[in-house]
């Protein structure tokens, strides 16, 4: 349950900018009042040496892949690529038990919270037993993700994934993909079970749906999913790899993003993940559609996906947020820094993703707040009355921030200090990180270690 509290910080990031001596009153998981120029009162939770900010949402995660980190960095006999990595991933997931999936998800979620994220969208596509036989409860593994969220306290948007085909053109599923596969009737059963799991969580939890991609679904299925679940967010992988674009274009006669715009219709409910292979026209049209571009710069770098047209998208007014996708490294600061650095490399310039005179770090951070909240269907992203109390307090006395002024602190966090400055985190008022450590790290980490010992024995 959220704890009602009054937080008093020397500095806070408000919608209008940095403010001094800020009191934020939390009740029922939401912010009910924000006062600037307000000294501490008896009973306030004082945050000396801290700056209080709204906390972003992580808009894209495949939690089970966290346990693969470090397993795929040895060069193979053929040139390595996304597609060779994917074969290794399929072999790995064929060994995972429900207990292991829950343990991995819980660890991922506490690592997100310790990095400064308050919420996560789990793009959940492992549904069945190894070999493809359904569990007695079709949503068994969705239930496990929700159980992990109940343990970690993260704000969860659960996105069960429709995955029907092994490749563009309705190719049959094979190998590890059999754990993913559903047609619409099976997917509806997964969604029904997932809805029960989400209903058992605190009321800030949300349920959405995620047609995996054009290569794993059929166009009519995308339209059917959007109609059958009209209230939640919709996420889809879009144009991650050159080969994917070529395969979809050969099948449907249009590039993936163009087809999604013209053949399905993108609007503010949608979040398009990656979009690293787009034309200039597609970039402008996605920005104009109101859909969120879901960027995962660390994973996109790790898999050699390519570089998102960030500067053009920003100048077109597009909404974006960040996620950790494969969860190989869970760090909010590094996602935002890698996003900006990718643009610097592409343009051979500095300070690309901001207007003249503006802080790059604060620009990126505010964009991630807004885009993440929209992508998760979450009333968060601002230190303002009525918003969910998704908050992070950073240590502005850290040595990396020592010479900086308040309007440079987010730059210092992203480009210098990293996530070690994250000291306190609230998710919908739940005080889940204190002193830089998750309040349930010890038991969650112990369970993860035990399950990974069993998994290692099977590898």
C-alpha positions as CSV (number, residue, x, y, z in Angstrom):
1,X,0.0,0.0,0.0
2,X,1.2,3.6,-0.6
3,X,2.3,5.4,2.5
4,X,0.9,8.9,3.0
5,X,3.7,11.3,3.6
6,X,4.9,14.9,3.3
7,X,8.3,15.2,1.6
8,X,10.3,18.4,2.1
9,X,13.3,18.9,-0.2
10,X,15.7,21.8,-0.6
11,X,15.2,21.7,-4.4
12,X,12.6,20.1,-6.7
13,X,11.9,20.0,-10.4
14,X,8.4,21.3,-11.0
15,X,6.6,21.7,-14.3
16,X,7.8,25.4,-14.4
17,X,11.4,24.7,-13.5
18,X,13.6,24.3,-10.4
19,X,12.1,25.5,-7.1
20,X,13.5,25.9,-3.6
21,X,12.2,24.5,-0.3
22,X,9.4,22.3,-1.8
23,X,6.9,20.4,0.3
24,X,5.0,17.6,-1.6
25,X,2.1,16.0,0.1
26,X,1.3,12.4,-0.9
27,X,-1.9,10.6,-0.1
28,X,-3.5,7.5,-1.6
29,X,-0.5,7.0,-4.0
30,X,-0.9,10.5,-5.5
31,X,0.5,14.0,-5.1
32,X,-2.2,16.1,-3.5
33,X,-0.3,19.3,-2.9
34,X,3.0,21.0,-3.9
35,X,4.3,24.1,-2.2
36,X,7.4,26.0,-3.0
37,X,9.2,28.3,-0.5
38,X,7.8,26.1,2.3
39,X,10.1,25.3,5.2
40,X,10.0,21.9,6.8
41,X,7.4,21.2,9.5
42,X,7.3,18.6,12.2
43,X,6.5,15.2,10.8
44,X,7.8,16.0,7.3
45,X,10.2,13.5,5.7
46,X,13.2,15.8,5.2
47,X,15.4,15.2,2.2
48,X,18.5,17.3,3.0
49,X,21.1,17.4,0.2
50,X,18.6,15.8,-2.2
51,X,16.7,17.1,-5.2
52,X,13.2,15.8,-5.8
53,X,12.1,15.0,-9.3
54,X,9.3,13.1,-11.0
55,X,10.5,9.6,-11.8
56,X,10.2,8.2,-15.4
57,X,8.7,5.0,-16.6
58,X,10.7,2.3,-18.3
59,X,8.6,1.7,-21.4
60,X,10.0,-1.5,-22.8
61,X,11.3,-4.6,-21.1
62,X,11.7,-8.3,-21.8
63,X,12.6,-9.3,-18.2
64,X,13.7,-12.9,-18.8
65,X,16.6,-11.7,-21.0
66,X,18.3,-10.1,-18.0
67,X,19.6,-13.6,-17.0
68,X,21.4,-13.8,-20.4
69,X,23.6,-10.8,-19.9
70,X,27.2,-11.8,-20.5
71,X,26.2,-15.0,-22.3
72,X,26.2,-13.6,-25.9
73,X,29.4,-11.6,-26.0
74,X,31.7,-14.3,-27.5
75,X,32.2,-14.0,-31.3
76,X,30.9,-16.9,-33.3
77,X,32.2,-18.6,-36.5
78,X,29.9,-16.4,-38.6
79,X,29.4,-12.6,-38.5
80,X,27.4,-11.9,-35.4
81,X,24.1,-10.0,-35.7
82,X,20.7,-9.5,-34.2
83,X,19.6,-12.8,-35.9
84,X,22.5,-14.9,-34.4
85,X,21.8,-13.4,-31.0
86,X,18.1,-14.3,-31.4
87,X,19.0,-18.0,-32.0
88,X,20.9,-18.0,-28.7
89,X,18.0,-16.3,-26.9
90,X,15.6,-19.0,-28.2
91,X,17.8,-21.8,-26.8
92,X,18.1,-20.0,-23.5
93,X,14.4,-19.4,-22.9
94,X,13.5,-23.0,-23.7
95,X,15.0,-23.9,-20.3
96,X,13.2,-21.3,-18.1
97,X,10.6,-22.4,-15.6
98,X,7.8,-20.3,-14.3
99,X,9.6,-19.9,-10.9
100,X,12.7,-18.7,-12.7
101,X,10.8,-16.2,-14.9
102,X,9.2,-14.7,-11.7
103,X,12.6,-14.5,-9.9
104,X,14.3,-12.8,-12.9
105,X,11.4,-10.3,-13.3
106,X,11.6,-9.3,-9.7
107,X,15.3,-8.7,-9.9
108,X,14.8,-6.7,-13.0
109,X,12.2,-4.6,-11.4
110,X,14.2,-3.7,-8.3
111,X,17.2,-2.8,-10.6
112,X,14.9,-0.5,-12.5
113,X,13.7,1.1,-9.3
114,X,17.2,1.6,-8.0
115,X,18.1,3.2,-11.3
116,X,15.4,5.8,-10.9
117,X,12.5,4.4,-12.8
118,X,9.2,4.2,-11.0
119,X,7.3,2.0,-13.4
120,X,7.8,-0.5,-16.2
121,X,6.0,-1.8,-19.3
122,X,6.7,-5.5,-19.6
123,X,6.4,-6.6,-23.2
124,X,5.6,-10.2,-22.2
125,X,5.7,-12.8,-24.9
126,X,6.7,-16.1,-23.2
127,X,3.4,-17.7,-22.7
128,X,3.7,-21.5,-22.9
129,X,5.8,-24.4,-21.8
130,X,8.9,-25.5,-23.7
131,X,7.7,-27.1,-26.9
132,X,4.6,-24.9,-27.0
133,X,2.0,-26.7,-24.9
134,X,-0.1,-24.2,-23.0
135,X,-0.1,-24.1,-19.2
136,X,-3.4,-25.0,-17.6
137,X,-3.9,-21.3,-17.0
138,X,-3.0,-19.7,-20.3
139,X,-1.7,-16.7,-18.5
140,X,0.4,-18.6,-16.0
141,X,3.6,-16.6,-16.9
142,X,1.7,-13.3,-17.1
143,X,0.6,-14.1,-13.5
144,X,4.3,-14.5,-12.6
145,X,5.2,-11.1,-13.9
146,X,2.4,-9.6,-11.9
147,X,3.6,-11.5,-8.8
148,X,7.0,-10.1,-9.2
149,X,5.6,-6.6,-9.4
150,X,3.6,-7.2,-6.2
151,X,6.9,-8.2,-4.5
152,X,9.0,-5.3,-5.9
153,X,6.4,-2.6,-5.7
154,X,7.1,-1.3,-9.2
155,X,4.2,0.3,-11.1
156,X,3.4,-2.3,-13.8
157,X,1.9,-1.9,-17.2
158,X,1.6,-5.5,-18.4
159,X,1.6,-6.0,-22.1
160,X,0.8,-9.6,-23.1
161,X,2.1,-10.1,-26.7
162,X,0.4,-11.6,-29.6
163,X,2.9,-13.7,-31.6
164,X,1.5,-15.9,-34.2
165,X,4.2,-16.4,-36.9
166,X,7.8,-17.2,-37.2
167,X,8.5,-14.5,-39.9
168,X,7.0,-12.1,-42.3
169,X,4.4,-13.7,-44.6
170,X,2.8,-15.8,-41.9
171,X,5.7,-18.3,-41.7
172,X,5.2,-21.1,-39.2
173,X,6.5,-20.9,-35.7
174,X,9.6,-23.0,-35.0
175,X,11.9,-23.9,-32.1
176,X,11.9,-21.4,-29.2
177,X,9.1,-19.4,-30.8
178,X,6.7,-22.2,-29.9
179,X,6.6,-20.8,-26.4
180,X,5.3,-17.5,-27.8
181,X,2.6,-18.7,-30.2
182,X,-1.1,-17.8,-30.0
183,X,-3.9,-17.1,-32.5
184,X,-6.5,-14.5,-31.4
185,X,-8.5,-17.0,-29.3
186,X,-5.5,-18.2,-27.3
187,X,-4.4,-14.6,-26.9
188,X,-7.8,-13.7,-25.5
189,X,-7.4,-16.4,-22.9
190,X,-4.0,-15.0,-22.0
191,X,-5.5,-11.5,-21.7
192,X,-8.3,-12.7,-19.5
193,X,-5.8,-14.2,-17.1
194,X,-3.5,-11.2,-17.2
195,X,-6.5,-8.9,-16.4
196,X,-7.1,-10.9,-13.2
197,X,-3.5,-10.6,-12.3
198,X,-3.4,-6.8,-12.9
199,X,-6.7,-6.4,-10.9
200,X,-5.0,-8.0,-7.9
201,X,-2.2,-5.3,-8.0
202,X,-2.4,-1.8,-6.6
203,X,-4.8,0.4,-8.7
204,X,-2.0,2.2,-10.6
205,X,-1.3,-1.1,-12.5
206,X,-2.4,-1.2,-16.1
207,X,-3.1,-3.7,-18.8
208,X,-2.4,-3.2,-22.4
209,X,-1.7,-5.3,-25.4
210,X,1.2,-5.8,-27.8
211,X,1.1,-7.3,-31.3
212,X,4.7,-8.3,-31.4
213,X,5.6,-7.0,-34.9
214,X,4.5,-7.2,-38.5
215,X,6.8,-10.2,-39.0
216,X,5.1,-12.1,-36.1
217,X,1.4,-11.2,-36.8
218,X,-0.9,-10.5,-39.6
219,X,-2.4,-7.0,-40.4
220,X,-5.9,-8.1,-39.6
221,X,-4.8,-9.3,-36.2
222,X,-3.4,-5.8,-35.3
223,X,-6.7,-4.2,-36.1
224,X,-8.6,-6.9,-34.1
225,X,-6.4,-6.4,-31.1
226,X,-6.9,-2.6,-31.2
227,X,-10.7,-3.1,-31.4
228,X,-10.9,-5.9,-28.8
229,X,-9.0,-4.0,-26.1
230,X,-9.8,-0.3,-26.7
231,X,-8.9,1.1,-23.3
232,X,-5.2,0.2,-22.8
233,X,-1.9,1.1,-24.5
234,X,-0.8,-0.7,-27.6
235,X,2.9,-1.5,-28.2
236,X,4.6,-3.0,-31.3
237,X,8.2,-3.6,-32.4
238,X,8.6,-1.5,-35.6
239,X,11.5,-1.5,-38.1
240,X,14.3,-2.7,-35.9
241,X,16.5,-4.4,-38.5
242,X,17.2,-3.9,-42.2
243,X,16.3,-7.5,-43.0
244,X,13.0,-7.1,-41.2
245,X,12.1,-4.0,-43.3
246,X,13.0,-5.9,-46.5
247,X,11.0,-9.0,-45.6
248,X,7.9,-7.0,-44.7
249,X,8.1,-4.8,-47.8
250,X,8.4,-8.0,-50.0
251,X,5.3,-9.4,-48.3
252,X,3.0,-6.4,-47.9
253,X,4.4,-4.0,-50.5
254,X,5.2,-1.3,-48.0
255,X,7.9,-0.7,-45.4
256,X,6.7,-1.6,-41.8
257,X,6.3,1.9,-40.4
258,X,4.5,3.1,-43.6
259,X,2.2,0.1,-43.5
260,X,1.4,0.7,-39.8
261,X,0.5,4.3,-40.5
262,X,-1.6,3.6,-43.6
263,X,-2.9,0.1,-43.1
264,X,-3.5,0.1,-39.4
265,X,-3.5,3.7,-38.2
266,X,-1.2,5.0,-35.4
267,X,-2.4,7.4,-32.7
268,X,-1.6,8.3,-29.2
269,X,-2.5,4.8,-27.9
270,X,0.4,3.3,-29.8
271,X,4.1,3.0,-28.8
272,X,6.4,1.9,-31.7
273,X,9.5,0.3,-30.3
274,X,12.9,0.9,-31.8
275,X,12.1,2.5,-35.2
276,X,15.8,2.5,-36.1
277,X,15.1,1.8,-39.8
278,X,12.9,4.7,-40.9
279,X,12.9,7.1,-43.8
280,X,12.7,10.8,-43.2
281,X,9.1,10.8,-44.2
282,X,8.2,8.0,-41.8
283,X,10.0,9.8,-39.0
284,X,7.9,13.0,-39.6
285,X,4.7,11.0,-39.9
286,X,5.2,9.1,-36.7
287,X,5.9,12.4,-34.9
288,X,2.7,13.8,-36.3
289,X,0.6,10.8,-35.4
290,X,0.9,11.3,-31.7
291,X,2.3,7.8,-31.2
292,X,5.3,7.4,-28.9
293,X,8.7,6.3,-30.2
294,X,9.9,3.7,-27.7
295,X,13.7,3.9,-27.7
296,X,16.1,1.4,-26.1
297,X,19.5,2.8,-26.9
298,X,21.6,0.4,-24.9
299,X,20.0,-2.7,-26.5
300,X,19.9,-1.1,-29.9
301,X,23.6,-0.5,-29.6
302,X,24.2,-4.0,-28.3
303,X,22.3,-5.7,-31.1
304,X,23.6,-3.4,-33.9
305,X,20.1,-2.2,-34.7
306,X,21.0,1.2,-36.0
307,X,20.4,4.8,-35.0
308,X,17.0,6.4,-34.5
309,X,16.5,9.8,-36.3
310,X,16.3,11.5,-33.0
311,X,17.0,15.1,-34.0
312,X,14.5,15.1,-36.9
313,X,11.9,13.5,-34.7
314,X,12.4,16.0,-31.9
315,X,12.2,18.9,-34.3
316,X,9.0,17.5,-35.6
317,X,7.5,17.5,-32.1
318,X,7.5,13.7,-31.7
319,X,7.0,12.1,-28.3
320,X,9.5,9.5,-27.1
321,X,10.6,7.6,-24.0
322,X,13.2,5.0,-23.1
323,X,13.2,1.4,-22.1
324,X,15.8,-1.3,-21.3
325,X,14.5,-4.0,-23.7
326,X,16.9,-6.9,-23.2
327,X,17.8,-5.6,-19.7
328,X,21.5,-6.3,-20.4
329,X,22.3,-3.2,-18.4
330,X,19.5,-1.4,-16.4
331,X,20.4,2.2,-16.0
332,X,18.3,5.3,-16.7
333,X,21.3,7.6,-17.0
334,X,23.0,5.4,-19.6
335,X,19.9,5.0,-21.7
336,X,19.5,8.8,-22.0
337,X,23.3,9.3,-22.5
338,X,23.5,6.7,-25.2
339,X,20.6,8.2,-27.0
340,X,22.3,11.6,-27.1
341,X,25.7,10.1,-28.0
342,X,24.2,8.2,-30.9
343,X,23.0,11.5,-32.3
344,X,26.4,13.0,-31.8
345,X,28.1,10.2,-33.7
346,X,25.5,10.4,-36.5
347,X,25.7,14.1,-36.9
348,X,29.3,14.6,-35.8
349,X,28.1,17.3,-33.5
350,X,27.5,18.0,-29.8
351,X,24.4,18.7,-27.7
352,X,22.1,17.6,-30.5
353,X,18.8,16.8,-28.7
354,X,18.0,20.2,-27.3
355,X,17.0,23.6,-28.4
356,X,19.7,26.3,-28.4
357,X,20.5,27.4,-24.9
358,X,18.6,24.4,-23.3
359,X,20.1,21.7,-21.1
360,X,20.4,18.5,-23.1
361,X,19.9,16.4,-19.9
362,X,16.8,18.1,-18.8
363,X,15.4,18.1,-22.3
364,X,15.9,14.3,-22.5
365,X,14.6,13.8,-19.0
366,X,11.4,15.7,-19.4
367,X,10.7,14.0,-22.8
368,X,11.2,10.6,-21.2
369,X,8.8,11.6,-18.4
370,X,6.1,12.5,-20.8
371,X,6.6,9.8,-23.4
372,X,6.9,7.1,-20.7
373,X,3.8,8.1,-19.0
374,X,1.8,8.2,-22.3
375,X,3.2,4.8,-23.4
376,X,2.2,3.1,-20.1
377,X,-1.2,4.8,-19.8
378,X,0.0,6.2,-16.5
379,X,-0.9,9.4,-14.8
380,X,2.6,10.4,-14.0
381,X,5.6,12.4,-15.2
382,X,5.2,15.7,-13.2
383,X,5.5,16.9,-9.7
384,X,2.0,18.3,-9.7
385,X,-1.3,17.7,-7.8
386,X,-3.3,14.8,-9.1
387,X,-0.4,12.9,-10.5
388,X,0.8,9.5,-9.3
389,X,3.5,9.9,-6.7
390,X,6.3,8.5,-9.0
391,X,9.2,10.4,-7.5
392,X,13.0,10.1,-7.3
393,X,15.4,12.0,-5.0
394,X,19.0,12.4,-6.2
395,X,22.1,13.2,-4.2
396,X,23.1,16.7,-5.3
397,X,26.1,16.6,-2.8
398,X,27.7,13.8,-4.8
399,X,31.2,14.7,-5.8
400,X,30.3,14.6,-9.5
401,X,27.6,17.3,-9.0
402,X,29.6,19.4,-6.5
403,X,30.5,22.3,-8.9
404,X,27.1,22.4,-10.6
405,X,24.1,24.7,-10.3
406,X,20.6,23.3,-10.1
407,X,19.9,23.7,-13.8
408,X,23.0,21.5,-14.5
409,X,22.2,18.7,-12.1
410,X,20.3,16.5,-14.5
411,X,23.2,16.9,-17.0
412,X,25.5,15.9,-14.2
413,X,23.4,12.8,-13.4
414,X,23.2,11.7,-17.0
415,X,26.6,12.6,-18.4
416,X,28.9,12.3,-15.3
417,X,27.6,10.6,-12.1
418,X,25.3,7.9,-13.4
419,X,22.7,6.3,-11.3
420,X,24.7,6.2,-8.1
421,X,23.1,9.5,-7.3
422,X,19.7,7.9,-7.1
423,X,18.9,7.7,-3.3
424,X,15.2,7.5,-2.8
425,X,12.3,6.3,-5.1
426,X,8.6,6.3,-4.7
427,X,6.3,4.4,-7.0
428,X,2.7,5.6,-6.7
429,X,3.6,6.6,-3.1
430,X,5.3,3.3,-2.3
431,X,8.7,4.1,-0.8
432,X,10.6,1.3,-2.5
433,X,14.2,2.6,-2.6
434,X,15.9,4.2,0.4
435,X,19.5,5.1,0.7
436,X,20.0,3.9,-2.9
437,X,18.9,0.3,-2.1
438,X,15.6,-1.4,-2.7
439,X,13.8,-2.2,0.5
440,X,13.4,-5.9,-0.5
441,X,16.7,-6.4,-2.4
442,X,18.1,-9.0,0.0
443,X,15.2,-11.6,-0.3
444,X,14.6,-10.9,-4.0
445,X,18.3,-11.2,-4.8
446,X,18.6,-14.4,-2.8
447,X,15.7,-16.0,-4.7
448,X,17.3,-14.9,-8.0
449,X,20.6,-16.5,-7.1
450,X,19.0,-19.7,-6.1
451,X,17.0,-20.0,-9.3
452,X,20.0,-19.1,-11.4
453,X,22.0,-21.8,-9.7
454,X,19.4,-24.3,-10.8
455,X,19.3,-22.8,-14.3
456,X,23.1,-22.9,-14.6
457,X,23.0,-26.6,-13.8
458,X,20.7,-27.2,-16.8
459,X,22.6,-25.1,-19.3
